[in-house]
Amino acid sequence: MAVTEKVTLTLPKDLMENIRELVPSGGYSKFVAEAVEYFIENKRRRELRERLIHGYQVNATQDAAINAEWEATDDEVWLNYVTPYEEKEPDNDANSAG
């Protein structure tokens, strides 16, 4: 079981009224804990997303240059070692019955 710590919070009256409408009496602590965990998780995801976007933008020119440098080799591998996909032609006789 998780270790708990008793804290006192001051919330706006209308927010607490909304909580009372949604949560049965005695479940406020669990509700607030879940809400805070949800908020923290979303905040961390947003921050990570922003860091990733920034990193991609900073490295875009260098990544494009590396891609251009290896493009010929990549094309050669595809042409020489990857079997082309050949879709079977539909049988027109089966579709034209009728």
Phi and psi restraints in degrees (range 20) as a CNS / XPLOR table:
assign (resid 1 and name C) (resid 2 and name N)
       (resid 2 and name CA) (resid 2 and name C) 1.0 -67.4 20.0 2
assign (resid 2 and name N) (resid 2 and name CA)
       (resid 2 and name C) (resid 3 and name N) 1.0 143.1 20.0 2
assign (resid 2 and name C) (resid 3 and name N)
       (resid 3 and name CA) (resid 3 and name C) 1.0 -74.2 20.0 2
assign (resid 3 and name N) (resid 3 and name CA)
       (resid 3 and name C) (resid 4 and name N) 1.0 135.1 20.0 2
assign (resid 3 and name C) (resid 4 and name N)
       (resid 4 and name CA) (resid 4 and name C) 1.0 -112.4 20.0 2
assign (resid 4 and name N) (resid 4 and name CA)
       (resid 4 and name C) (resid 5 and name N) 1.0 161.0 20.0 2
assign (resid 4 and name C) (resid 5 and name N)
       (resid 5 and name CA) (resid 5 and name C) 1.0 -136.4 20.0 2
assign (resid 5 and name N) (resid 5 and name CA)
       (resid 5 and name C) (resid 6 and name N) 1.0 132.1 20.0 2
assign (resid 5 and name C) (resid 6 and name N)
       (resid 6 and name CA) (resid 6 and name C) 1.0 -81.6 20.0 2
assign (resid 6 and name N) (resid 6 and name CA)
       (resid 6 and name C) (resid 7 and name N) 1.0 129.7 20.0 2
assign (resid 6 and name C) (resid 7 and name N)
       (resid 7 and name CA) (resid 7 and name C) 1.0 -132.9 20.0 2
assign (resid 7 and name N) (resid 7 and name CA)
       (resid 7 and name C) (resid 8 and name N) 1.0 159.5 20.0 2
assign (resid 7 and name C) (resid 8 and name N)
       (resid 8 and name CA) (resid 8 and name C) 1.0 -112.6 20.0 2
assign (resid 8 and name N) (resid 8 and name CA)
       (resid 8 and name C) (resid 9 and name N) 1.0 128.2 20.0 2
assign (resid 8 and name C) (resid 9 and name N)
       (resid 9 and name CA) (resid 9 and name C) 1.0 -115.6 20.0 2
assign (resid 9 and name N) (resid 9 and name CA)
       (resid 9 and name C) (resid 10 and name N) 1.0 147.5 20.0 2
assign (resid 9 and name C) (resid 10 and name N)
       (resid 10 and name CA) (resid 10 and name C) 1.0 -113.8 20.0 2
assign (resid 10 and name N) (resid 10 and name CA)
       (resid 10 and name C) (resid 11 and name N) 1.0 118.5 20.0 2
assign (resid 10 and name C) (resid 11 and name N)
       (resid 11 and name CA) (resid 11 and name C) 1.0 -120.2 20.0 2
assign (resid 11 and name N) (resid 11 and name CA)
       (resid 11 and name C) (resid 12 and name N) 1.0 152.9 20.0 2
assign (resid 11 and name C) (resid 12 and name N)
       (resid 12 and name CA) (resid 12 and name C) 1.0 -60.0 20.0 2
assign (resid 12 and name N) (resid 12 and name CA)
       (resid 12 and name C) (resid 13 and name N) 1.0 143.9 20.0 2
assign (resid 12 and name C) (resid 13 and name N)
       (resid 13 and name CA) (resid 13 and name C) 1.0 -57.6 20.0 2
assign (resid 13 and name N) (resid 13 and name CA)
       (resid 13 and name C) (resid 14 and name N) 1.0 -44.2 20.0 2
assign (resid 13 and name C) (resid 14 and name N)
       (resid 14 and name CA) (resid 14 and name C) 1.0 -66.3 20.0 2
assign (resid 14 and name N) (resid 14 and name CA)
       (resid 14 and name C) (resid 15 and name N) 1.0 -32.8 20.0 2
assign (resid 14 and name C) (resid 15 and name N)
       (resid 15 and name CA) (resid 15 and name C) 1.0 -66.1 20.0 2
assign (resid 15 and name N) (resid 15 and name CA)
       (resid 15 and name C) (resid 16 and name N) 1.0 -43.7 20.0 2
assign (resid 15 and name C) (resid 16 and name N)
       (resid 16 and name CA) (resid 16 and name C) 1.0 -65.2 20.0 2
assign (resid 16 and name N) (resid 16 and name CA)
       (resid 16 and name C) (resid 17 and name N) 1.0 -35.4 20.0 2
assign (resid 16 and name C) (resid 17 and name N)
       (resid 17 and name CA) (resid 17 and name C) 1.0 -63.7 20.0 2
assign (resid 17 and name N) (resid 17 and name CA)
       (resid 17 and name C) (resid 18 and name N) 1.0 -41.2 20.0 2
assign (resid 17 and name C) (resid 18 and name N)
       (resid 18 and name CA) (resid 18 and name C) 1.0 -62.5 20.0 2
assign (resid 18 and name N) (resid 18 and name CA)
       (resid 18 and name C) (resid 19 and name N) 1.0 -41.8 20.0 2
assign (resid 18 and name C) (resid 19 and name N)
       (resid 19 and name CA) (resid 19 and name C) 1.0 -62.4 20.0 2
assign (resid 19 and name N) (resid 19 and name CA)
       (resid 19 and name C) (resid 20 and name N) 1.0 -43.8 20.0 2
assign (resid 19 and name C) (resid 20 and name N)
       (resid 20 and name CA) (resid 20 and name C) 1.0 -61.8 20.0 2
assign (resid 20 and name N) (resid 20 and name CA)
       (resid 20 and name C) (resid 21 and name N) 1.0 -32.9 20.0 2
assign (resid 20 and name C) (resid 21 and name N)
       (resid 21 and name CA) (resid 21 and name C) 1.0 -69.6 20.0 2
assign (resid 21 and name N) (resid 21 and name CA)
       (resid 21 and name C) (resid 22 and name N) 1.0 -33.1 20.0 2
assign (resid 21 and name C) (resid 22 and name N)
       (resid 22 and name CA) (resid 22 and name C) 1.0 -91.0 20.0 2
assign (resid 22 and name N) (resid 22 and name CA)
       (resid 22 and name C) (resid 23 and name N) 1.0 -29.4 20.0 2
assign (resid 22 and name C) (resid 23 and name N)
       (resid 23 and name CA) (resid 23 and name C) 1.0 -117.1 20.0 2
assign (resid 23 and name N) (resid 23 and name CA)
       (resid 23 and name C) (resid 24 and name N) 1.0 133.5 20.0 2
assign (resid 23 and name C) (resid 24 and name N)
       (resid 24 and name CA) (resid 24 and name C) 1.0 -65.3 20.0 2
assign (resid 24 and name N) (resid 24 and name CA)
       (resid 24 and name C) (resid 25 and name N) 1.0 150.9 20.0 2
assign (resid 24 and name C) (resid 25 and name N)
       (resid 25 and name CA) (resid 25 and name C) 1.0 -55.0 20.0 2
assign (resid 25 and name N) (resid 25 and name CA)
       (resid 25 and name C) (resid 26 and name N) 1.0 135.0 20.0 2
assign (resid 25 and name C) (resid 26 and name N)
       (resid 26 and name CA) (resid 26 and name C) 1.0 94.7 20.0 2
assign (resid 26 and name N) (resid 26 and name CA)
       (resid 26 and name C) (resid 27 and name N) 1.0 -8.6 20.0 2
assign (resid 26 and name C) (resid 27 and name N)
       (resid 27 and name CA) (resid 27 and name C) 1.0 -107.4 20.0 2
assign (resid 27 and name N) (resid 27 and name CA)
       (resid 27 and name C) (resid 28 and name N) 1.0 10.5 20.0 2
assign (resid 27 and name C) (resid 28 and name N)
       (resid 28 and name CA) (resid 28 and name C) 1.0 -63.6 20.0 2
assign (resid 28 and name N) (resid 28 and name CA)
       (resid 28 and name C) (resid 29 and name N) 1.0 -42.3 20.0 2
assign (resid 28 and name C) (resid 29 and name N)
       (resid 29 and name CA) (resid 29 and name C) 1.0 -61.5 20.0 2
assign (resid 29 and name N) (resid 29 and name CA)
       (resid 29 and name C) (resid 30 and name N) 1.0 -45.7 20.0 2
assign (resid 29 and name C) (resid 30 and name N)
       (resid 30 and name CA) (resid 30 and name C) 1.0 -63.6 20.0 2
assign (resid 30 and name N) (resid 30 and name CA)
       (resid 30 and name C) (resid 31 and name N) 1.0 -42.5 20.0 2
assign (resid 30 and name C) (resid 31 and name N)
       (resid 31 and name CA) (resid 31 and name C) 1.0 -61.2 20.0 2
assign (resid 31 and name N) (resid 31 and name CA)
       (resid 31 and name C) (resid 32 and name N) 1.0 -47.9 20.0 2
assign (resid 31 and name C) (resid 32 and name N)
       (resid 32 and name CA) (resid 32 and name C) 1.0 -64.9 20.0 2
assign (resid 32 and name N) (resid 32 and name CA)
       (resid 32 and name C) (resid 33 and name N) 1.0 -41.0 20.0 2
assign (resid 32 and name C) (resid 33 and name N)
       (resid 33 and name CA) (resid 33 and name C) 1.0 -61.7 20.0 2
assign (resid 33 and name N) (resid 33 and name CA)
       (resid 33 and name C) (resid 34 and name N) 1.0 -45.0 20.0 2
assign (resid 33 and name C) (resid 34 and name N)
       (resid 34 and name CA) (resid 34 and name C) 1.0 -64.8 20.0 2
assign (resid 34 and name N) (resid 34 and name CA)
       (resid 34 and name C) (resid 35 and name N) 1.0 -39.6 20.0 2
assign (resid 34 and name C) (resid 35 and name N)
       (resid 35 and name CA) (resid 35 and name C) 1.0 -64.8 20.0 2
assign (resid 35 and name N) (resid 35 and name CA)
       (resid 35 and name C) (resid 36 and name N) 1.0 -41.9 20.0 2
assign (resid 35 and name C) (resid 36 and name N)
       (resid 36 and name CA) (resid 36 and name C) 1.0 -67.2 20.0 2
assign (resid 36 and name N) (resid 36 and name CA)
       (resid 36 and name C) (resid 37 and name N) 1.0 -43.3 20.0 2
assign (resid 36 and name C) (resid 37 and name N)
       (resid 37 and name CA) (resid 37 and name C) 1.0 -59.6 20.0 2
assign (resid 37 and name N) (resid 37 and name CA)
       (resid 37 and name C) (resid 38 and name N) 1.0 -43.7 20.0 2
assign (resid 37 and name C) (resid 38 and name N)
       (resid 38 and name CA) (resid 38 and name C) 1.0 -61.2 20.0 2
assign (resid 38 and name N) (resid 38 and name CA)
       (resid 38 and name C) (resid 39 and name N) 1.0 -45.2 20.0 2
assign (resid 38 and name C) (resid 39 and name N)
       (resid 39 and name CA) (resid 39 and name C) 1.0 -61.6 20.0 2
assign (resid 39 and name N) (resid 39 and name CA)
       (resid 39 and name C) (resid 40 and name N) 1.0 -46.2 20.0 2
assign (resid 39 and name C) (resid 40 and name N)
       (resid 40 and name CA) (resid 40 and name C) 1.0 -63.7 20.0 2
assign (resid 40 and name N) (resid 40 and name CA)
       (resid 40 and name C) (resid 41 and name N) 1.0 -44.0 20.0 2
assign (resid 40 and name C) (resid 41 and name N)
       (resid 41 and name CA) (resid 41 and name C) 1.0 -60.7 20.0 2
assign (resid 41 and name N) (resid 41 and name CA)
       (resid 41 and name C) (resid 42 and name N) 1.0 -44.9 20.0 2
assign (resid 41 and name C) (resid 42 and name N)
       (resid 42 and name CA) (resid 42 and name C) 1.0 -64.7 20.0 2
assign (resid 42 and name N) (resid 42 and name CA)
       (resid 42 and name C) (resid 43 and name N) 1.0 -40.8 20.0 2
assign (resid 42 and name C) (resid 43 and name N)
       (resid 43 and name CA) (resid 43 and name C) 1.0 -63.3 20.0 2
assign (resid 43 and name N) (resid 43 and name CA)
       (resid 43 and name C) (resid 44 and name N) 1.0 -43.0 20.0 2
assign (resid 43 and name C) (resid 44 and name N)
       (resid 44 and name CA) (resid 44 and name C) 1.0 -64.6 20.0 2
assign (resid 44 and name N) (resid 44 and name CA)
       (resid 44 and name C) (resid 45 and name N) 1.0 -40.1 20.0 2
assign (resid 44 and name C) (resid 45 and name N)
       (resid 45 and name CA) (resid 45 and name C) 1.0 -64.2 20.0 2
assign (resid 45 and name N) (resid 45 and name CA)
       (resid 45 and name C) (resid 46 and name N) 1.0 -42.5 20.0 2
assign (resid 45 and name C) (resid 46 and name N)
       (resid 46 and name CA) (resid 46 and name C) 1.0 -62.1 20.0 2
assign (resid 46 and name N) (resid 46 and name CA)
       (resid 46 and name C) (resid 47 and name N) 1.0 -42.7 20.0 2
assign (resid 46 and name C) (resid 47 and name N)
       (resid 47 and name CA) (resid 47 and name C) 1.0 -65.6 20.0 2
assign (resid 47 and name N) (resid 47 and name CA)
       (resid 47 and name C) (resid 48 and name N) 1.0 -41.7 20.0 2
assign (resid 47 and name C) (resid 48 and name N)
       (resid 48 and name CA) (resid 48 and name C) 1.0 -62.8 20.0 2
assign (resid 48 and name N) (resid 48 and name CA)
       (resid 48 and name C) (resid 49 and name N) 1.0 -44.6 20.0 2
assign (resid 48 and name C) (resid 49 and name N)
       (resid 49 and name CA) (resid 49 and name C) 1.0 -59.1 20.0 2
assign (resid 49 and name N) (resid 49 and name CA)
       (resid 49 and name C) (resid 50 and name N) 1.0 -43.8 20.0 2
assign (resid 49 and name C) (resid 50 and name N)
       (resid 50 and name CA) (resid 50 and name C) 1.0 -63.2 20.0 2
assign (resid 50 and name N) (resid 50 and name CA)
       (resid 50 and name C) (resid 51 and name N) 1.0 -40.5 20.0 2
assign (resid 50 and name C) (resid 51 and name N)
       (resid 51 and name CA) (resid 51 and name C) 1.0 -65.7 20.0 2
assign (resid 51 and name N) (resid 51 and name CA)
       (resid 51 and name C) (resid 52 and name N) 1.0 -40.7 20.0 2
assign (resid 51 and name C) (resid 52 and name N)
       (resid 52 and name CA) (resid 52 and name C) 1.0 -64.6 20.0 2
assign (resid 52 and name N) (resid 52 and name CA)
       (resid 52 and name C) (resid 53 and name N) 1.0 -45.6 20.0 2
assign (resid 52 and name C) (resid 53 and name N)
       (resid 53 and name CA) (resid 53 and name C) 1.0 -58.8 20.0 2
assign (resid 53 and name N) (resid 53 and name CA)
       (resid 53 and name C) (resid 54 and name N) 1.0 -46.5 20.0 2
assign (resid 53 and name C) (resid 54 and name N)
       (resid 54 and name CA) (resid 54 and name C) 1.0 -59.9 20.0 2
assign (resid 54 and name N) (resid 54 and name CA)
       (resid 54 and name C) (resid 55 and name N) 1.0 -44.6 20.0 2
assign (resid 54 and name C) (resid 55 and name N)
       (resid 55 and name CA) (resid 55 and name C) 1.0 -62.9 20.0 2
assign (resid 55 and name N) (resid 55 and name CA)
       (resid 55 and name C) (resid 56 and name N) 1.0 -41.3 20.0 2
assign (resid 55 and name C) (resid 56 and name N)
       (resid 56 and name CA) (resid 56 and name C) 1.0 -63.5 20.0 2
assign (resid 56 and name N) (resid 56 and name CA)
       (resid 56 and name C) (resid 57 and name N) 1.0 -42.6 20.0 2
assign (resid 56 and name C) (resid 57 and name N)
       (resid 57 and name CA) (resid 57 and name C) 1.0 -66.5 20.0 2
assign (resid 57 and name N) (resid 57 and name CA)
       (resid 57 and name C) (resid 58 and name N) 1.0 -40.9 20.0 2
assign (resid 57 and name C) (resid 58 and name N)
       (resid 58 and name CA) (resid 58 and name C) 1.0 -64.6 20.0 2
assign (resid 58 and name N) (resid 58 and name CA)
       (resid 58 and name C) (resid 59 and name N) 1.0 -37.2 20.0 2
assign (resid 58 and name C) (resid 59 and name N)
       (resid 59 and name CA) (resid 59 and name C) 1.0 -96.4 20.0 2
assign (resid 59 and name N) (resid 59 and name CA)
       (resid 59 and name C) (resid 60 and name N) 1.0 4.3 20.0 2
assign (resid 59 and name C) (resid 60 and name N)
       (resid 60 and name CA) (resid 60 and name C) 1.0 -59.1 20.0 2
assign (resid 60 and name N) (resid 60 and name CA)
       (resid 60 and name C) (resid 61 and name N) 1.0 -45.5 20.0 2
assign (resid 60 and name C) (resid 61 and name N)
       (resid 61 and name CA) (resid 61 and name C) 1.0 -64.2 20.0 2
assign (resid 61 and name N) (resid 61 and name CA)
       (resid 61 and name C) (resid 62 and name N) 1.0 -45.4 20.0 2
assign (resid 61 and name C) (resid 62 and name N)
       (resid 62 and name CA) (resid 62 and name C) 1.0 -64.7 20.0 2
assign (resid 62 and name N) (resid 62 and name CA)
       (resid 62 and name C) (resid 63 and name N) 1.0 -42.1 20.0 2
assign (resid 62 and name C) (resid 63 and name N)
       (resid 63 and name CA) (resid 63 and name C) 1.0 -63.2 20.0 2
assign (resid 63 and name N) (resid 63 and name CA)
       (resid 63 and name C) (resid 64 and name N) 1.0 -41.0 20.0 2
assign (resid 63 and name C) (resid 64 and name N)
       (resid 64 and name CA) (resid 64 and name C) 1.0 -64.6 20.0 2
assign (resid 64 and name N) (resid 64 and name CA)
       (resid 64 and name C) (resid 65 and name N) 1.0 -39.0 20.0 2
assign (resid 64 and name C) (resid 65 and name N)
       (resid 65 and name CA) (resid 65 and name C) 1.0 -65.8 20.0 2
assign (resid 65 and name N) (resid 65 and name CA)
       (resid 65 and name C) (resid 66 and name N) 1.0 -42.7 20.0 2
assign (resid 65 and name C) (resid 66 and name N)
       (resid 66 and name CA) (resid 66 and name C) 1.0 -64.1 20.0 2
assign (resid 66 and name N) (resid 66 and name CA)
       (resid 66 and name C) (resid 67 and name N) 1.0 -42.3 20.0 2
assign (resid 66 and name C) (resid 67 and name N)
       (resid 67 and name CA) (resid 67 and name C) 1.0 -60.4 20.0 2
assign (resid 67 and name N) (resid 67 and name CA)
       (resid 67 and name C) (resid 68 and name N) 1.0 -44.8 20.0 2
assign (resid 67 and name C) (resid 68 and name N)
       (resid 68 and name CA) (resid 68 and name C) 1.0 -63.3 20.0 2
assign (resid 68 and name N) (resid 68 and name CA)
       (resid 68 and name C) (resid 69 and name N) 1.0 -37.9 20.0 2
assign (resid 68 and name C) (resid 69 and name N)
       (resid 69 and name CA) (resid 69 and name C) 1.0 -64.0 20.0 2
assign (resid 69 and name N) (resid 69 and name CA)
       (resid 69 and name C) (resid 70 and name N) 1.0 -36.1 20.0 2
assign (resid 69 and name C) (resid 70 and name N)
       (resid 70 and name CA) (resid 70 and name C) 1.0 -99.1 20.0 2
assign (resid 70 and name N) (resid 70 and name CA)
       (resid 70 and name C) (resid 71 and name N) 1.0 0.2 20.0 2
assign (resid 70 and name C) (resid 71 and name N)
       (resid 71 and name CA) (resid 71 and name C) 1.0 -60.6 20.0 2
assign (resid 71 and name N) (resid 71 and name CA)
       (resid 71 and name C) (resid 72 and name N) 1.0 -42.6 20.0 2
assign (resid 71 and name C) (resid 72 and name N)
       (resid 72 and name CA) (resid 72 and name C) 1.0 -63.9 20.0 2
assign (resid 72 and name N) (resid 72 and name CA)
       (resid 72 and name C) (resid 73 and name N) 1.0 -42.2 20.0 2
assign (resid 72 and name C) (resid 73 and name N)
       (resid 73 and name CA) (resid 73 and name C) 1.0 -64.5 20.0 2
assign (resid 73 and name N) (resid 73 and name CA)
       (resid 73 and name C) (resid 74 and name N) 1.0 -42.5 20.0 2
assign (resid 73 and name C) (resid 74 and name N)
       (resid 74 and name CA) (resid 74 and name C) 1.0 -61.4 20.0 2
assign (resid 74 and name N) (resid 74 and name CA)
       (resid 74 and name C) (resid 75 and name N) 1.0 -44.8 20.0 2
assign (resid 74 and name C) (resid 75 and name N)
       (resid 75 and name CA) (resid 75 and name C) 1.0 -61.6 20.0 2
assign (resid 75 and name N) (resid 75 and name CA)
       (resid 75 and name C) (resid 76 and name N) 1.0 -41.2 20.0 2
assign (resid 75 and name C) (resid 76 and name N)
       (resid 76 and name CA) (resid 76 and name C) 1.0 -62.4 20.0 2
assign (resid 76 and name N) (resid 76 and name CA)
       (resid 76 and name C) (resid 77 and name N) 1.0 -43.5 20.0 2
assign (resid 76 and name C) (resid 77 and name N)
       (resid 77 and name CA) (resid 77 and name C) 1.0 -61.4 20.0 2
assign (resid 77 and name N) (resid 77 and name CA)
       (resid 77 and name C) (resid 78 and name N) 1.0 -46.3 20.0 2
assign (resid 77 and name C) (resid 78 and name N)
       (resid 78 and name CA) (resid 78 and name C) 1.0 -60.4 20.0 2
assign (resid 78 and name N) (resid 78 and name CA)
       (resid 78 and name C) (resid 79 and name N) 1.0 -44.9 20.0 2
assign (resid 78 and name C) (resid 79 and name N)
       (resid 79 and name CA) (resid 79 and name C) 1.0 -69.4 20.0 2
assign (resid 79 and name N) (resid 79 and name CA)
       (resid 79 and name C) (resid 80 and name N) 1.0 -34.9 20.0 2
assign (resid 79 and name C) (resid 80 and name N)
       (resid 80 and name CA) (resid 80 and name C) 1.0 -93.5 20.0 2
assign (resid 80 and name N) (resid 80 and name CA)
       (resid 80 and name C) (resid 81 and name N) 1.0 -26.5 20.0 2
assign (resid 80 and name C) (resid 81 and name N)
       (resid 81 and name CA) (resid 81 and name C) 1.0 -123.1 20.0 2
assign (resid 81 and name N) (resid 81 and name CA)
       (resid 81 and name C) (resid 82 and name N) 1.0 -11.8 20.0 2
assign (resid 81 and name C) (resid 82 and name N)
       (resid 82 and name CA) (resid 82 and name C) 1.0 -104.3 20.0 2
assign (resid 82 and name N) (resid 82 and name CA)
       (resid 82 and name C) (resid 83 and name N) 1.0 123.0 20.0 2
assign (resid 82 and name C) (resid 83 and name N)
       (resid 83 and name CA) (resid 83 and name C) 1.0 -68.4 20.0 2
assign (resid 83 and name N) (resid 83 and name CA)
       (resid 83 and name C) (resid 84 and name N) 1.0 128.9 20.0 2
assign (resid 83 and name C) (resid 84 and name N)
       (resid 84 and name CA) (resid 84 and name C) 1.0 -66.8 20.0 2
assign (resid 84 and name N) (resid 84 and name CA)
       (resid 84 and name C) (resid 85 and name N) 1.0 148.0 20.0 2
assign (resid 84 and name C) (resid 85 and name N)
       (resid 85 and name CA) (resid 85 and name C) 1.0 -83.4 20.0 2
assign (resid 85 and name N) (resid 85 and name CA)
       (resid 85 and name C) (resid 86 and name N) 1.0 123.1 20.0 2
assign (resid 85 and name C) (resid 86 and name N)
       (resid 86 and name CA) (resid 86 and name C) 1.0 -121.5 20.0 2
assign (resid 86 and name N) (resid 86 and name CA)
       (resid 86 and name C) (resid 87 and name N) 1.0 109.7 20.0 2
assign (resid 86 and name C) (resid 87 and name N)
       (resid 87 and name CA) (resid 87 and name C) 1.0 -77.1 20.0 2
assign (resid 87 and name N) (resid 87 and name CA)
       (resid 87 and name C) (resid 88 and name N) 1.0 135.5 20.0 2
assign (resid 87 and name C) (resid 88 and name N)
       (resid 88 and name CA) (resid 88 and name C) 1.0 -68.3 20.0 2
assign (resid 88 and name N) (resid 88 and name CA)
       (resid 88 and name C) (resid 89 and name N) 1.0 134.4 20.0 2
assign (resid 88 and name C) (resid 89 and name N)
       (resid 89 and name CA) (resid 89 and name C) 1.0 -65.8 20.0 2
assign (resid 89 and name N) (resid 89 and name CA)
       (resid 89 and name C) (resid 90 and name N) 1.0 139.4 20.0 2
assign (resid 89 and name C) (resid 90 and name N)
       (resid 90 and name CA) (resid 90 and name C) 1.0 -68.0 20.0 2
assign (resid 90 and name N) (resid 90 and name CA)
       (resid 90 and name C) (resid 91 and name N) 1.0 145.3 20.0 2
assign (resid 90 and name C) (resid 91 and name N)
       (resid 91 and name CA) (resid 91 and name C) 1.0 -79.0 20.0 2
assign (resid 91 and name N) (resid 91 and name CA)
       (resid 91 and name C) (resid 92 and name N) 1.0 108.2 20.0 2
assign (resid 91 and name C) (resid 92 and name N)
       (resid 92 and name CA) (resid 92 and name C) 1.0 -66.8 20.0 2
assign (resid 92 and name N) (resid 92 and name CA)
       (resid 92 and name C) (resid 93 and name N) 1.0 -29.9 20.0 2
assign (resid 92 and name C) (resid 93 and name N)
       (resid 93 and name CA) (resid 93 and name C) 1.0 -63.9 20.0 2
assign (resid 93 and name N) (resid 93 and name CA)
       (resid 93 and name C) (resid 94 and name N) 1.0 -37.9 20.0 2
assign (resid 93 and name C) (resid 94 and name N)
       (resid 94 and name CA) (resid 94 and name C) 1.0 -70.5 20.0 2
assign (resid 94 and name N) (resid 94 and name CA)
       (resid 94 and name C) (resid 95 and name N) 1.0 -32.3 20.0 2
assign (resid 94 and name C) (resid 95 and name N)
       (resid 95 and name CA) (resid 95 and name C) 1.0 -82.7 20.0 2
assign (resid 95 and name N) (resid 95 and name CA)
       (resid 95 and name C) (resid 96 and name N) 1.0 -19.4 20.0 2
assign (resid 95 and name C) (resid 96 and name N)
       (resid 96 and name CA) (resid 96 and name C) 1.0 -98.3 20.0 2
assign (resid 96 and name N) (resid 96 and name CA)
       (resid 96 and name C) (resid 97 and name N) 1.0 8.3 20.0 2
assign (resid 96 and name C) (resid 97 and name N)
       (resid 97 and name CA) (resid 97 and name C) 1.0 -68.1 20.0 2
assign (resid 97 and name N) (resid 97 and name CA)
       (resid 97 and name C) (resid 98 and name N) 1.0 133.5 20.0 2
